[in-house]
Amino acid sequence: MQHNKHNKIPLIATLGVVYGDIGTSPLYTMKECFSGIGLSEANILGVLSLIFWALMLVVTLKYVLLILRAHNHGEGGILALLALINHRRLRFVSTNSLIAMGLLGAALFFGDTLITPAISVLSALEGIKISLPQINHYILPTAIVIIILLFMLQAKGTDKVGVLFGPIMLVWFLVIGSLGIWQIISMPSIMKAMNPWYGLQLAIMYPKQILPLLGFVVLCITGAEALYADMGHFGARAIRISWLGLVGPCLLLNYFGQGVALINHPEAISNPFYFLIPEHLLLYMIGLSTIASIIASQAVISGLFSLCGQAIQLDYLPRIKIIHTSSQAYGRIYIPAINWLLCIGVVAIILIFKDSDHLADAYGFSVSGVMVITSLLAMVAMLRVFRWKLITVLLTFGLLFLLDLTFLAANSLKFAQGGWMPMLVAILVWNIMHLWRHQRKRMSDRTRKLSLTFSQFFQKFNNEKILRMPGTSVFLSKDFDHMPLSLIKYLQHCNCLGEQVVVLTILSHTIPRVPKNERIFIQHFTHGFVQVVAHHGFMQSPRITTILKDAHSKGLEIDINHSTFFLLSAVPILGTRLKSIRGLGARIFRILLRNTIKPAHFFEIPHQKVMELGVQFKISD
């Protein structure tokens, strides 16, 4: 069920966040589609037919009408879907296989996020070639400056400029739709390209070129994944209304308008989008296009921050510094390490590929890969979580899944020309997530073996002989059914505790948000021992002040000024056999662990109230 909060968000706000990427695709899609075929009227109608049906089948039918149904308590996105499926025990498929698949989809999104800002900004600025060709050599440095400024502004948050995103994108869609209508009026017959026969005829005429052509047609649907990923912020209803009522029609009108321009003026192929614009308005449109491309870039950057935040909460990535940029709007976060890695990557891509034509060869592979994985996970969710019948799942998703596979195969042909880049990034990110998850589980299992259950602890330690000091001792624990190893080690060395001992376990769940009345569980034991289990969803950030406030509402008195928080710090050491290449994974994990921010910082515990106990762990590969 969708949350009521969605109704409070203006419908226009979805335009700036959800549709920034797919909304700027007319800047580059049409000109790339004719790199391998001629500019005859039949070919133009065929390409338009393919674009029309790609938007109708993939975006409208698959995402807007079907995939938005596969939500995790109102949240969408590949990790939310993975968390939903992983919560269920599935007999017909390996859970580990589904996790690996979901992590690959998340990793592919990293590659997509690197390319989107680069191709969007370059495509917008390349309109200068038409009116001011003498300053062409300034396009590349200007694009780099815009990208660097964009990433520098991330730390400020998007609240102040974010309110402008929706209205600006509204203007953008109305303008590009109007430009398309202006051309279509002179040739209404162009609308016959909606007939799928023209696309089929193109495939018959160019059997060898059709698959590479589909690799460029897929550019018109890049950004479709944002419809699903941002469902938790805006709700399925707002996304459906804005797509069906404005975004979809305006995009199609512009594409068909470009088709008319190409039929009447074949020389427009150098940049068919900007050919639609009267010359005296060209510089204004370049400015609007640049702003729209920045908004598109902002959308995927914010999406990546959200994805990384979810991955950290679900323990698929190491804990790194997360800054909340808004006290009112939930989920507005800034991750400095990701931000600057992304900035370096985008600038490097601009310098490597130099223009949007070459970037188009790299674009599409990661997008189609994410779509294939999303379809697979959605089919599993519909079948086993939402209890759809097998025949219903096959009829609704079967052909769409084959279409996704076709787009993936088409983009794989561009691997040598640039498709290797997002794939390389995805493999790197996937290996980091898989390695982190695997080694963290092994380390947790070892800690658990060294620990004691609550009953074993009270049997082993004589509480009458433990020296008790004024105040509260808070020990963080990963396991709600075991005493924390930090408590056992501290007692062995010091044999003293606070008058009140709180064993605090903070658990992350595979649902987006835990209701406030279900976040805290408290159990009292003898001798002043209290167990507190704090629950949170993967879209929530556990802060110690919030946890203590919720505990206080449940009747537990904890004064943070008279409390000491005891944390276990793992010190990784390598075995002698892991010095060779075979121990590369273990060495990478040690580097990740050493650069992970401390739990005290992550949970925002005052540093002067923290005491850490170090325990050495031998890492195995």
C-alpha positions as CSV (number, residue, x, y, z in Angstrom):
1,M,0.0,0.0,0.0
2,Q,1.3,3.5,-0.8
3,H,2.0,5.9,1.9
4,N,-0.1,9.0,2.4
5,K,3.0,11.2,2.1
6,H,2.9,10.8,-1.6
7,N,-0.3,12.9,-1.8
8,K,1.5,15.8,-0.2
9,I,4.1,16.0,-3.0
10,P,3.1,18.2,-5.9
11,L,2.6,16.3,-9.1
12,I,4.9,18.7,-10.9
13,A,7.8,17.7,-8.6
14,T,8.0,14.3,-10.3
15,L,9.0,15.9,-13.6
16,G,12.3,17.2,-12.2
17,V,13.4,14.1,-10.4
18,V,11.8,11.1,-12.2
19,Y,12.0,12.2,-15.8
20,G,15.2,14.2,-16.1
21,D,17.2,11.4,-17.8
22,I,14.6,10.1,-20.2
23,G,13.4,13.7,-20.8
24,T,16.7,14.7,-22.4
25,S,17.1,11.6,-24.6
26,P,15.7,13.5,-27.7
27,L,19.0,15.5,-27.7
28,Y,20.9,12.5,-29.0
29,T,18.8,9.5,-29.9
30,M,17.6,10.2,-33.4
31,K,21.0,11.2,-34.9
32,E,22.6,8.1,-33.5
33,C,20.0,5.8,-35.0
34,F,21.1,6.6,-38.6
35,S,24.8,5.9,-38.2
36,G,24.4,2.6,-40.0
37,I,21.5,3.1,-42.4
38,G,20.5,5.6,-45.1
39,L,18.2,8.6,-44.7
40,S,15.3,7.5,-46.9
41,E,11.7,8.2,-45.9
42,A,11.0,4.5,-45.3
43,N,14.0,4.2,-43.0
44,I,13.0,7.3,-41.0
45,L,9.5,5.9,-40.6
46,G,11.0,2.6,-39.5
47,V,13.2,4.2,-36.9
48,L,10.3,6.3,-35.6
49,S,8.2,3.1,-35.4
50,L,10.9,1.4,-33.3
51,I,11.2,4.3,-31.0
52,F,7.4,4.6,-30.6
53,W,7.0,0.9,-29.7
54,A,10.1,0.9,-27.4
55,L,8.5,3.7,-25.4
56,M,5.1,2.1,-25.4
57,L,6.2,-1.5,-24.5
58,V,9.1,-0.8,-22.2
59,V,8.2,2.4,-20.4
60,T,4.4,2.5,-20.6
61,L,3.4,-1.2,-20.4
62,K,6.4,-2.7,-18.5
63,Y,7.3,0.0,-16.0
64,V,4.3,2.3,-15.7
65,L,1.6,-0.3,-15.7
66,L,3.3,-3.5,-14.5
67,I,6.7,-3.0,-12.6
68,L,5.3,-0.3,-10.4
69,R,3.0,-3.0,-8.9
70,A,6.1,-4.9,-7.6
71,H,6.9,-2.6,-4.7
72,N,8.3,-3.2,-1.2
73,H,5.9,-1.4,1.1
74,G,5.7,1.4,-1.4
75,E,9.4,1.6,-2.2
76,G,10.8,0.7,-5.6
77,G,14.3,0.2,-7.1
78,I,16.4,-2.9,-7.6
79,L,17.7,-3.2,-4.0
80,A,14.2,-2.7,-2.6
81,L,12.9,-5.5,-4.8
82,L,15.9,-7.7,-3.9
83,A,15.2,-7.0,-0.2
84,L,11.6,-8.0,-0.7
85,I,12.4,-11.3,-2.4
86,N,15.3,-12.1,-0.1
87,H,12.9,-11.8,2.9
88,R,11.0,-14.8,1.6
89,R,12.2,-18.4,1.4
90,L,12.0,-19.5,-2.2
91,R,12.2,-23.2,-2.9
92,F,12.4,-23.0,-6.7
93,V,15.5,-20.8,-7.0
94,S,18.7,-20.2,-5.0
95,T,18.4,-17.1,-2.8
96,N,22.2,-16.5,-3.3
97,S,21.7,-16.5,-7.0
98,L,19.0,-13.8,-6.7
99,I,21.2,-11.7,-4.4
100,A,24.1,-12.0,-6.8
101,M,21.8,-10.9,-9.6
102,G,20.3,-8.0,-7.7
103,L,23.8,-6.8,-6.7
104,L,24.8,-6.9,-10.4
105,G,21.8,-4.8,-11.3
106,A,22.8,-2.2,-8.6
107,A,26.4,-2.3,-9.8
108,L,25.3,-1.7,-13.4
109,F,23.5,1.4,-12.2
110,F,26.9,2.8,-11.1
111,G,28.1,2.6,-14.8
112,D,24.9,4.2,-16.0
113,T,25.4,7.1,-13.5
114,L,28.9,7.8,-14.9
115,I,27.6,8.2,-18.5
116,T,24.4,10.1,-18.0
117,P,25.9,13.4,-16.9
118,A,28.6,13.2,-19.5
119,I,26.3,12.5,-22.5
120,S,23.5,14.8,-21.4
121,V,25.7,17.9,-20.9
122,L,27.8,17.3,-24.0
123,S,24.7,16.8,-26.2
124,A,23.2,20.0,-24.9
125,L,26.3,22.1,-25.5
126,E,26.9,20.6,-29.0
127,G,24.1,22.8,-30.3
128,I,26.7,25.5,-30.3
129,K,28.2,23.9,-33.4
130,I,25.2,25.1,-35.4
131,S,25.2,28.8,-34.5
132,L,28.8,29.4,-33.4
133,P,31.0,26.7,-35.0
134,Q,34.1,28.9,-34.4
135,I,34.0,28.1,-30.6
136,N,33.6,24.3,-31.0
137,H,36.9,23.8,-29.1
138,Y,35.3,25.3,-26.0
139,I,32.6,22.6,-25.7
140,L,34.8,20.1,-23.9
141,P,36.2,22.4,-21.2
142,T,32.8,24.0,-20.7
143,A,31.3,20.6,-20.1
144,I,34.0,19.7,-17.6
145,V,33.5,23.0,-15.7
146,I,29.7,22.4,-15.6
147,I,30.2,18.8,-14.3
148,I,32.7,19.9,-11.6
149,L,30.4,22.7,-10.4
150,L,27.5,20.3,-10.3
151,F,29.4,17.9,-8.0
152,M,30.6,20.8,-5.9
153,L,27.0,21.8,-5.2
154,Q,26.0,18.4,-4.0
155,A,27.2,19.1,-0.5
156,K,24.6,22.0,-0.3
157,G,21.7,19.7,-0.9
158,T,19.1,20.0,-3.5
159,D,16.3,21.5,-1.5
160,K,16.8,25.2,-2.6
161,V,17.3,24.5,-6.3
162,G,15.1,21.4,-6.2
163,V,11.9,23.4,-6.1
164,L,12.8,24.8,-9.5
165,F,13.5,21.4,-11.1
166,G,9.8,20.5,-11.7
167,P,8.8,23.9,-13.2
168,I,11.9,23.9,-15.5
169,M,11.2,20.4,-16.7
170,L,7.6,21.3,-17.3
171,V,8.7,24.2,-19.5
172,W,11.2,21.8,-21.2
173,F,8.6,19.2,-22.0
174,L,6.1,21.8,-23.3
175,V,8.7,23.4,-25.5
176,I,10.0,20.1,-27.0
177,G,6.4,19.0,-27.6
178,S,5.5,22.3,-29.2
179,L,8.6,22.1,-31.5
180,G,7.5,18.6,-32.6
181,I,3.9,19.7,-33.3
182,W,5.1,22.6,-35.4
183,Q,6.9,20.1,-37.7
184,I,4.1,17.5,-37.7
185,I,1.5,20.1,-38.8
186,S,3.4,20.4,-42.1
187,M,3.4,16.6,-42.6
188,P,0.6,14.9,-40.5
189,S,1.3,11.7,-42.4
190,I,4.4,11.1,-40.3
191,M,2.1,9.7,-37.6
192,K,1.6,6.6,-39.6
193,A,5.0,5.5,-38.2
194,M,3.0,4.3,-35.1
195,N,2.1,1.3,-37.3
196,P,4.5,-1.4,-36.2
197,W,4.7,-2.6,-39.8
198,Y,7.2,0.1,-40.6
199,G,9.6,-1.1,-37.9
200,L,9.2,-4.7,-39.1
201,Q,9.8,-3.6,-42.7
202,L,13.0,-1.9,-41.6
203,A,14.2,-5.2,-40.0
204,I,13.4,-7.1,-43.2
205,M,15.3,-4.5,-45.3
206,Y,18.4,-4.4,-43.0
207,P,18.6,-7.9,-41.3
208,K,22.3,-7.4,-40.5
209,Q,22.0,-3.8,-39.3
210,I,18.8,-4.1,-37.2
211,L,20.5,-5.4,-34.1
212,P,23.1,-2.6,-34.0
213,L,20.2,-0.2,-34.7
214,L,18.3,-1.4,-31.7
215,G,21.4,-0.6,-29.7
216,F,20.8,3.0,-30.5
217,V,17.0,2.9,-30.2
218,V,17.4,1.9,-26.6
219,L,18.8,5.4,-25.9
220,C,15.2,6.7,-26.0
221,I,14.3,4.6,-22.9
222,T,17.4,5.4,-20.8
223,G,16.1,6.7,-17.5
224,A,13.1,4.4,-17.4
225,E,14.5,2.7,-14.3
226,A,14.1,6.0,-12.5
227,L,10.3,5.6,-12.7
228,Y,10.6,2.5,-10.5
229,A,13.5,3.7,-8.3
230,D,11.7,6.9,-7.3
231,M,8.4,5.4,-6.6
232,G,9.0,5.6,-2.8
233,H,9.3,9.4,-3.0
234,F,6.4,10.2,-5.3
235,G,4.1,7.2,-5.5
236,A,3.0,5.1,-8.5
237,R,-0.1,7.3,-9.1
238,A,1.9,10.5,-9.6
239,I,4.4,8.8,-11.8
240,R,1.7,7.3,-14.0
241,I,-0.3,10.5,-14.4
242,S,2.8,12.6,-15.3
243,W,4.0,10.0,-17.9
244,L,0.7,9.4,-19.6
245,G,-0.5,13.0,-19.4
246,L,2.6,14.9,-20.3
247,V,6.0,13.3,-20.6
248,G,5.2,10.4,-22.9
249,P,3.2,12.5,-25.4
250,C,5.7,15.4,-25.5
251,L,8.7,13.0,-26.1
252,L,6.8,11.2,-28.9
253,L,5.8,14.5,-30.5
254,N,9.4,15.7,-30.5
255,Y,10.7,12.4,-32.0
256,F,8.1,12.6,-34.8
257,G,8.9,16.2,-35.4
258,Q,12.6,15.3,-35.8
259,G,11.4,12.7,-38.3
260,V,9.6,15.3,-40.4
261,A,12.7,17.5,-40.3
262,L,14.9,14.7,-41.5
263,I,12.5,13.8,-44.4
264,N,12.4,17.5,-45.6
265,H,16.0,18.4,-44.8
266,P,18.4,15.4,-44.7
267,E,21.3,17.7,-43.8
268,A,19.6,18.0,-40.4
269,I,21.1,14.6,-39.4
270,S,24.1,16.4,-37.9
271,N,21.8,17.5,-35.0
272,P,18.1,16.9,-35.7
273,F,17.0,18.2,-32.3
274,Y,18.4,21.6,-32.7
275,F,17.3,21.8,-36.4
276,L,13.7,22.2,-35.0
277,I,14.5,25.5,-33.4
278,P,14.4,28.8,-35.2
279,E,17.9,30.3,-35.5
280,H,17.2,33.4,-33.4
281,L,16.0,31.2,-30.5
282,L,18.9,28.7,-30.8
283,L,21.1,30.1,-28.0
284,Y,18.1,30.3,-25.6
285,M,17.3,26.6,-26.4
286,I,21.0,25.6,-25.8
287,G,20.7,27.3,-22.4
288,L,17.4,25.5,-21.6
289,S,18.9,22.2,-22.8
290,T,22.0,22.6,-20.6
291,I,19.8,23.3,-17.6
292,A,17.6,20.3,-18.4
293,S,20.8,18.1,-18.8
294,I,22.0,19.3,-15.4
295,I,18.7,18.3,-13.9
296,A,19.0,14.9,-15.6
297,S,22.4,14.5,-14.1
298,Q,21.2,15.6,-10.7
299,A,18.5,13.0,-10.8
300,V,20.9,10.1,-11.4
301,I,23.4,11.4,-8.9
302,S,20.7,11.7,-6.2
303,G,19.5,8.2,-7.2
304,L,23.0,6.8,-6.7
305,F,23.3,8.4,-3.3
306,S,20.0,6.8,-2.4
307,L,21.1,3.4,-3.8
308,C,24.4,3.5,-1.8
309,G,22.6,4.5,1.3
310,Q,20.3,1.5,1.0
311,A,23.3,-0.8,0.2
312,I,25.1,0.5,3.4
313,Q,22.1,-0.1,5.5
314,L,21.7,-3.6,4.1
315,D,25.4,-4.2,4.7
316,Y,26.3,-4.6,1.0
317,L,28.8,-1.7,1.2
318,P,31.1,-0.5,3.9
319,R,29.9,2.2,6.2
320,I,31.0,5.6,4.8
321,K,30.2,9.1,5.8
322,I,26.6,10.1,5.0
323,I,25.4,13.7,5.4
324,H,21.7,14.4,5.6
325,T,21.0,17.6,3.7
326,S,17.5,18.2,4.7
327,S,15.8,18.1,8.1
328,Q,12.3,18.1,6.6
329,A,12.5,15.9,3.5
330,Y,13.4,12.3,4.3
331,G,16.0,10.6,2.2
332,R,17.9,13.7,1.0
333,I,21.5,12.5,1.6
334,Y,25.0,13.4,0.4
335,I,27.9,10.9,0.4
336,P,31.2,12.7,-0.1
337,A,33.3,9.7,-1.0
338,I,30.8,8.6,-3.7
339,N,30.3,12.2,-4.9
340,W,34.0,12.8,-5.7
341,L,34.7,9.3,-7.1
342,L,31.7,9.9,-9.4
343,C,33.0,13.4,-10.4
344,I,36.4,12.0,-11.3
345,G,34.8,9.2,-13.3
346,V,32.5,11.5,-15.3
347,V,35.3,13.9,-16.1
348,A,37.5,11.0,-17.2
349,I,34.8,9.7,-19.4
350,I,34.3,13.1,-21.1
351,L,38.1,13.3,-21.7
352,I,38.2,9.7,-23.1
353,F,35.1,9.9,-25.4
354,K,35.2,13.6,-26.2
355,D,31.7,13.9,-27.8
356,S,28.2,12.5,-27.5
357,D,28.5,10.4,-30.6
358,H,31.3,8.3,-29.1
359,L,29.6,8.2,-25.7
360,A,26.4,6.8,-27.3
361,D,28.4,3.7,-28.1
362,A,29.1,3.2,-24.3
363,Y,25.6,4.2,-23.3
364,G,22.8,1.6,-23.2
365,F,24.6,-1.5,-22.1
366,S,24.2,-0.9,-18.4
367,V,20.7,0.4,-18.9
368,S,19.5,-2.7,-20.7
369,G,21.3,-4.9,-18.2
370,V,19.5,-3.3,-15.3
371,M,16.2,-3.8,-17.2
372,V,16.8,-7.5,-17.8
373,I,17.6,-8.0,-14.1
374,T,14.6,-5.9,-12.9
375,S,12.3,-8.0,-15.1
376,L,13.7,-11.3,-13.7
377,L,13.4,-10.1,-10.1
378,A,9.9,-8.7,-10.8
379,M,8.8,-12.0,-12.2
380,V,10.0,-13.8,-9.1
381,A,8.3,-11.3,-6.9
382,M,5.0,-11.4,-8.7
383,L,5.1,-15.2,-8.7
384,R,6.1,-15.9,-5.1
385,V,5.5,-12.7,-3.1
386,F,2.4,-11.3,-4.7
387,R,1.0,-14.7,-5.6
388,W,0.3,-14.2,-9.3
389,K,-0.4,-17.4,-11.3
390,L,2.5,-18.7,-13.5
391,I,0.5,-18.3,-16.7
392,T,-0.3,-14.6,-15.7
393,V,3.4,-13.9,-15.1
394,L,4.4,-15.5,-18.4
395,L,1.8,-13.7,-20.4
396,T,2.5,-10.2,-18.9
397,F,6.3,-10.4,-18.6
398,G,7.4,-13.1,-21.0
399,L,7.5,-11.1,-24.2
400,L,8.7,-8.0,-22.4
401,F,11.6,-10.0,-21.0
402,L,12.5,-11.2,-24.4
403,L,12.5,-7.6,-25.6
404,D,14.9,-6.7,-22.8
405,L,17.2,-9.5,-23.8
406,T,17.1,-8.3,-27.4
407,F,18.1,-4.8,-26.3
408,L,20.9,-6.3,-24.2
409,A,22.2,-8.3,-27.1
410,A,22.1,-5.2,-29.3
411,N,24.1,-3.2,-26.9
412,S,26.6,-6.0,-26.4
413,L,27.7,-5.4,-30.0
414,K,28.9,-2.0,-28.9
415,F,31.2,-3.6,-26.3
416,A,34.5,-2.9,-28.1
417,Q,33.4,0.7,-29.0
418,G,32.7,1.7,-25.4
419,G,30.3,-0.8,-23.8
420,W,33.3,-2.2,-21.9
421,M,33.5,0.9,-19.7
422,P,30.2,0.6,-17.8
423,M,30.6,-3.2,-17.7
424,L,34.1,-2.8,-16.1
425,V,32.7,-0.4,-13.5
426,A,29.8,-2.8,-12.8
427,I,32.2,-5.8,-12.3
428,L,34.4,-3.8,-10.0
429,V,31.4,-2.6,-7.9
430,W,29.8,-6.0,-7.8
431,N,33.0,-7.6,-6.6
432,I,33.3,-5.1,-3.8
433,M,29.7,-5.6,-2.7
434,H,30.0,-9.4,-2.9
435,L,33.4,-9.5,-1.1
436,W,32.2,-7.1,1.7
437,R,29.0,-9.1,2.3
438,H,30.8,-12.5,2.3
439,Q,33.7,-11.5,4.6
440,R,31.4,-9.5,7.0
441,K,29.3,-12.6,7.4
442,R,32.3,-14.8,8.1
443,M,33.6,-12.2,10.6
444,S,30.2,-12.0,12.3
445,D,30.0,-15.8,12.5
446,R,33.4,-15.9,14.3
447,T,32.4,-13.2,16.7
448,R,29.2,-15.1,17.5
449,K,31.2,-18.3,18.3
450,L,33.4,-16.3,20.8
451,S,30.3,-14.8,22.5
452,L,27.7,-16.2,25.0
453,T,24.0,-16.4,25.0
454,F,22.2,-14.4,27.8
455,S,21.6,-17.5,29.9
456,Q,25.2,-18.7,29.4
457,F,26.5,-15.2,30.4
458,F,24.5,-15.1,33.7
459,Q,25.6,-18.6,34.6
460,K,29.3,-17.9,33.9
461,F,29.7,-14.5,35.6
462,N,29.0,-13.9,39.2
463,N,27.2,-10.6,39.2
464,E,27.7,-10.2,43.0
465,K,31.5,-9.9,42.5
466,I,31.3,-7.3,39.6
467,L,32.1,-3.8,40.7
468,R,29.3,-1.4,39.8
469,M,29.9,2.2,39.1
470,P,27.4,5.2,38.8
471,G,26.0,5.7,35.3
472,T,25.0,3.5,32.4
473,S,27.2,1.2,30.3
474,V,25.8,0.7,26.8
475,F,27.3,-2.2,24.8
476,L,26.4,-2.4,21.1
477,S,25.7,-5.9,19.9
478,K,25.0,-7.4,16.4
479,D,23.1,-10.4,17.7
480,F,20.0,-9.9,19.7
481,D,20.3,-13.4,21.3
482,H,23.9,-13.1,22.3
483,M,25.8,-10.9,24.7
484,P,28.2,-8.6,22.9
485,L,31.8,-9.7,22.8
486,S,32.9,-6.2,23.9
487,L,31.0,-6.8,27.2
488,I,32.6,-10.1,27.8
489,K,36.1,-8.8,27.0
490,Y,35.7,-5.7,29.2
491,L,34.5,-7.8,32.2
492,Q,37.5,-10.1,31.8
493,H,39.9,-7.2,31.9
494,C,38.2,-4.7,34.3
495,N,35.5,-6.6,36.2
496,C,33.4,-3.4,36.5
497,L,30.2,-2.1,34.9
498,G,27.7,0.8,35.3
499,E,24.8,0.5,37.6
500,Q,22.6,0.1,34.5
501,V,23.9,-2.1,31.7
502,V,22.1,-1.7,28.3
503,V,22.8,-4.3,25.6
504,L,21.8,-2.4,22.4
505,T,21.2,-4.2,19.2
506,I,20.4,-2.2,16.0
507,L,18.8,-4.3,13.4
508,S,18.3,-3.4,9.7
509,H,15.3,-5.0,8.0
510,T,14.4,-5.7,4.4
511,I,11.5,-3.3,4.5
512,P,11.9,0.4,3.7
513,R,10.6,1.8,7.0
514,V,9.7,0.3,10.4
515,P,6.6,2.1,12.0
516,K,7.5,4.2,15.0
517,N,5.6,2.0,17.5
518,E,7.5,-1.1,16.4
519,R,11.0,0.3,16.4
520,I,12.0,-0.5,20.0
521,F,11.9,-3.7,22.0
522,I,12.9,-3.7,25.7
523,Q,13.5,-6.6,28.0
524,H,14.7,-6.3,31.6
525,F,17.0,-8.8,33.3
526,T,18.3,-9.1,36.9
527,H,21.1,-7.0,38.3
528,G,20.3,-3.9,36.2
529,F,20.8,-5.5,32.8
530,V,18.5,-4.3,30.0
531,Q,18.3,-5.5,26.4
532,V,17.2,-2.9,23.8
533,V,16.6,-4.0,20.2
534,A,16.2,-1.1,17.8
535,H,14.6,-1.9,14.4
536,H,14.9,0.2,11.3
537,G,14.3,-0.2,7.6
538,F,16.8,0.2,4.8
539,M,15.5,3.7,4.0
540,Q,15.9,4.9,7.6
541,S,19.1,6.1,9.3
542,P,19.6,4.9,12.9
543,R,20.8,7.7,15.1
544,I,21.6,7.1,18.8
545,T,19.6,10.2,19.9
546,T,16.5,8.9,18.1
547,I,16.9,5.4,19.5
548,L,17.3,6.7,23.1
549,K,14.3,9.0,22.6
550,D,12.2,6.1,21.4
551,A,13.5,4.0,24.4
552,H,12.5,6.8,26.8
553,S,9.0,6.7,25.4
554,K,8.9,3.0,26.3
555,G,9.8,3.8,29.9
556,L,13.6,3.2,29.8
557,E,15.6,6.1,31.4
558,I,19.0,6.6,29.8
559,D,20.9,9.8,30.3
560,I,23.4,10.2,27.5
561,N,25.5,12.5,29.6
562,H,26.0,9.8,32.2
563,S,26.5,6.9,29.8
564,T,29.5,5.2,28.2
565,F,29.1,3.4,24.9
566,F,31.4,0.4,24.5
567,L,32.1,-0.7,20.9
568,L,34.1,-3.6,19.5
569,S,36.7,-2.6,16.9
570,A,37.8,-5.4,14.6
571,V,41.5,-5.4,13.7
572,P,42.0,-7.5,10.6
573,I,45.2,-9.5,10.2
574,L,46.3,-11.6,7.2
575,G,47.4,-15.2,7.4
576,T,50.8,-16.1,6.0
577,R,49.2,-18.0,3.1
578,L,47.4,-14.8,1.8
579,K,50.4,-12.8,0.8
580,S,50.2,-14.0,-2.8
581,I,47.6,-13.2,-5.5
582,R,45.3,-15.8,-4.0
583,G,44.8,-13.5,-1.0
584,L,43.9,-10.5,-3.1
585,G,40.2,-10.6,-1.9
586,A,41.2,-10.7,1.8
587,R,43.7,-7.8,1.3
588,I,41.0,-5.7,-0.4
589,F,38.6,-6.5,2.5
590,R,41.2,-5.4,5.0
591,I,41.6,-2.1,3.1
592,L,37.8,-1.6,3.0
593,L,37.5,-2.4,6.7
594,R,40.2,0.0,7.7
595,N,38.6,2.8,5.7
596,T,35.1,2.1,7.1
597,I,33.9,4.9,9.4
598,K,33.6,3.8,13.0
599,P,30.1,2.7,14.3
600,A,30.2,5.6,16.8
601,H,30.4,8.1,13.9
602,F,27.8,6.2,11.8
603,F,25.3,6.1,14.6
604,E,26.2,9.6,15.7
605,I,27.3,8.7,19.2
606,P,29.2,11.6,20.9
607,H,32.9,10.7,20.6
608,Q,33.7,11.6,24.2
609,K,31.2,9.0,25.4
610,V,32.8,6.1,23.4
611,M,35.2,3.4,24.5
612,E,36.5,1.0,21.9
613,L,37.9,-2.5,22.5
614,G,40.0,-4.0,19.8
615,V,39.9,-7.6,18.8
616,Q,42.1,-9.2,16.2
617,F,40.6,-11.4,13.5
618,K,42.5,-13.5,11.0
619,I,41.1,-13.0,7.5
620,S,40.8,-16.0,5.2
621,D,40.1,-15.8,1.5
